[in-house]
Amino acid sequence: MHDSGMTLNEIEEWGFIKILNELETIPDQIVLDSCDTNEDRFGLTICNGLHYNTKVISCHQADSIYKETSAASIIAKYHRE
């Protein structure tokens, strides 16, 4: 993908959107740890790529603020190791 001219942020945005669009149940809200320096832009990009409407919260260090993002971070670290 990087060879196609996409930046690392664009690749991550694409991945977030792809996974979120494959969910079987539409969440009431989505909390994301922004990988963009502009967390509002990141949230808007994700929101615009979704095939459904839901509240998108995007912030830096979301895993320190939101328990659901913290739990997801722990699960992801476990599966990486």
C-alpha positions as CSV (number, residue, x, y, z in Angstrom):
1,M,0.0,0.0,0.0
2,H,2.8,2.4,0.8
3,D,4.1,1.8,-2.7
4,S,0.8,3.1,-4.0
5,G,1.7,6.6,-2.6
6,M,-0.4,6.4,0.5
7,T,1.1,7.9,3.7
8,L,1.3,5.9,6.9
9,N,-1.7,7.9,8.3
10,E,-3.8,7.1,5.2
11,I,-3.0,3.4,5.5
12,E,-4.1,3.5,9.1
13,E,-7.2,5.4,8.3
14,W,-8.0,2.9,5.5
15,G,-7.5,0.0,8.0
16,F,-9.8,1.6,10.6
17,I,-12.5,2.3,8.0
18,K,-12.3,-1.2,6.6
19,I,-12.6,-2.9,9.9
20,L,-15.3,-0.6,11.2
21,N,-17.4,-1.2,8.0
22,E,-17.2,-5.0,8.5
23,L,-18.8,-4.9,12.0
24,E,-22.0,-6.9,12.2
25,T,-23.5,-4.6,14.7
26,I,-23.5,-0.8,14.3
27,P,-22.1,0.8,17.5
28,D,-23.7,3.7,19.2
29,Q,-20.3,5.4,19.3
30,I,-16.8,4.7,18.3
31,V,-13.8,5.9,20.3
32,L,-10.5,6.1,18.5
33,D,-7.0,6.9,19.5
34,S,-6.0,9.4,16.7
35,C,-2.9,8.6,14.7
36,D,-3.1,12.0,13.1
37,T,-1.7,15.1,14.7
38,N,-5.1,16.7,14.1
39,E,-7.5,14.5,16.0
40,D,-10.6,16.2,14.6
41,R,-9.4,15.6,11.0
42,F,-8.8,12.0,11.8
43,G,-12.3,11.5,13.3
44,L,-13.9,13.3,10.4
45,T,-12.0,11.1,7.9
46,I,-13.1,7.9,9.6
47,C,-16.7,9.2,10.0
48,N,-16.8,10.1,6.2
49,G,-15.6,6.6,5.3
50,L,-18.2,4.7,7.3
51,H,-21.3,3.1,5.6
52,Y,-23.4,4.1,8.6
53,N,-24.0,7.0,10.9
54,T,-22.6,6.9,14.4
55,K,-20.9,9.2,16.9
56,V,-17.1,9.1,16.4
57,I,-14.8,10.4,19.2
58,S,-11.2,10.8,18.2
59,C,-8.5,12.0,20.6
60,H,-4.9,11.5,21.4
61,Q,-4.1,9.0,24.2
62,A,-7.7,7.7,24.1
63,D,-6.6,4.6,25.9
64,S,-5.8,6.8,29.0
65,I,-9.2,8.5,28.9
66,Y,-11.7,5.9,27.7
67,K,-11.9,2.5,29.4
68,E,-13.2,0.8,26.2
69,T,-10.2,2.0,24.2
70,S,-7.9,1.0,27.1
71,A,-9.3,-2.5,27.0
72,A,-8.9,-2.7,23.2
73,S,-5.3,-1.6,23.6
74,I,-4.6,-4.3,26.1
75,I,-6.2,-7.0,23.9
76,A,-4.2,-5.8,20.9
77,K,-0.9,-5.9,22.8
78,Y,-1.7,-9.4,24.0
79,H,-2.3,-10.7,20.5
80,R,0.8,-9.0,19.1
81,E,3.1,-10.7,21.6
